[in-house]
Amino acid sequence: MNARALLLLLSFTASQGVQAEGGFMDRLRGLVGLGHKAKTEDTKKAPPRIRVAPFTGGTGSSAQQTLLKELRDSREFFVADAYEKADFTVEGTSVGGRVDGRLKDAKGKDVFRRSYAAPGLDENLKALTDDIIYTITGRPGLATSRIVFVSDHSGKRQVYVCDAEGGEVHQVTHDKFGAVSPTLAPDSSMIAFTSYRSGFPIIRLLDLNLGWERGVTDTPGSSFGAAFSPDGTHIAAVMSFIGNPEIFVSDLSTNTAACVSDSIGAPSSPSWHPDGKHLVFSSDDGDGPRLYTVEVPFKEGESSRLYRWRTGYQFCTDPEWSPDGSHIAFTTRIGGEWAVAIKPYPNGRVHVVQKGGAQHPSWSPNGHFITYAQHGQLYVHDLRSGNRRAIVNGYSRITEPRWMR
């Protein structure tokens, strides 16, 4: 098409009051050789089809029904009936709560065979579900994931833990002066939290399996706002034993800590990039908290490099990197109220997930959901559909949720 013809076409469009966008602009790009925008949303792959065959054994029937529910709730698969074609089939046996599971492909070839011998049937089937999800999709499942949060249900703020559905809630700290700012280790075996038992904030580690508890460093001064590294070997936190509060990274095997920030403000809320080499945190230099990223030096002699990460908002705190490192969720203020927002990293447009008092966002391990607190309730928000629901009720005021990473 020559320039004169293109001009006539545009003139005709304007005279007819047609907006030059959407489908018309796509056709116009094709006519003039500008190409088409890729349509990713319309070409999404259908979810894998999976069938659960009848389980044998004394608890086989219960195991099959529970596994079907777990797979449907995951929304990772199309769960086929017995007579429908499937990409994968699960077979198994269950006796006395123990589960032996077998995943086969469409040709009947074994993908894996695994046994699960935890004390409870449900626990074993949640583990099988997550193994199936990870094997087929490459993404972690949520059936065995845990969320920690703070509640004043007992009269003092204490740390509680629940599963991804809001079930199996139990209190894990019993500090006389309260416990706040919890975070879970990557394998959910341990939590770090801030305790005030010494009169000022100190980070403590609590082993959820063995029950032992200890500090993070042997240095004096306050510490708070812990975040486990992706491999669970280090903790990033705010510490003030050298004077002004700074972001430190502590080696859990040696109890030593190294400063990675150099600010004149008040840093808080560090969060690790999944590569384990970068942190994002909030710092208030007097004109409201802003977000910063820093490269973490692990070799002697290396220096950290600090960058301001702009979001377009003047008040930003509680940042957390998504499991794939492509986005950062954070708390901001919109219309005088807290709001949860997400922005692609390093650049992109901010998406406001929830206004009206939502705060403390934390990503699910598969990146499909975000949990946050709003008006004392704990919510899980589906980022694909936009739907959300309160998952814990009857535990007074809930704050500071963190999902197992």
TABEL-V956495 format. One record per run of one state. SS is the DSSP state (2 for helix, 1 for strand, 0 for the rest). FROM is the first residue (numbers start at 1). LEN is the number of residues. If there is no record, write none. Layout:
SS & FROM & LEN
SS & FROM & LEN
This chain:
0 & 1 & 2
2 & 3 & 13
0 & 16 & 7
2 & 23 & 10
0 & 33 & 8
2 & 41 & 3
0 & 44 & 4
1 & 48 & 5
0 & 53 & 3
1 & 56 & 1
0 & 57 & 3
2 & 60 & 15
0 & 75 & 2
1 & 77 & 4
0 & 81 & 7
1 & 88 & 8
0 & 96 & 2
1 & 98 & 8
0 & 106 & 4
1 & 110 & 7
0 & 117 & 4
2 & 121 & 17
0 & 138 & 8
1 & 146 & 6
0 & 152 & 6
1 & 158 & 6
0 & 164 & 6
1 & 170 & 2
0 & 172 & 7
1 & 179 & 6
0 & 185 & 5
1 & 190 & 6
0 & 196 & 6
1 & 202 & 6
0 & 208 & 5
1 & 213 & 3
0 & 216 & 7
1 & 223 & 6
0 & 229 & 5
1 & 234 & 6
0 & 240 & 6
1 & 246 & 6
0 & 252 & 4
1 & 256 & 4
0 & 260 & 6
1 & 266 & 7
0 & 273 & 5
1 & 278 & 7
0 & 285 & 4
1 & 289 & 7
0 & 296 & 10
1 & 306 & 4
0 & 310 & 6
1 & 316 & 6
0 & 322 & 5
1 & 327 & 8
0 & 335 & 2
1 & 337 & 8
0 & 345 & 6
1 & 351 & 4
0 & 355 & 3
1 & 358 & 6
0 & 364 & 5
1 & 369 & 6
0 & 375 & 2
1 & 377 & 6
0 & 383 & 5
1 & 388 & 5
0 & 393 & 5
1 & 398 & 6
0 & 404 & 2
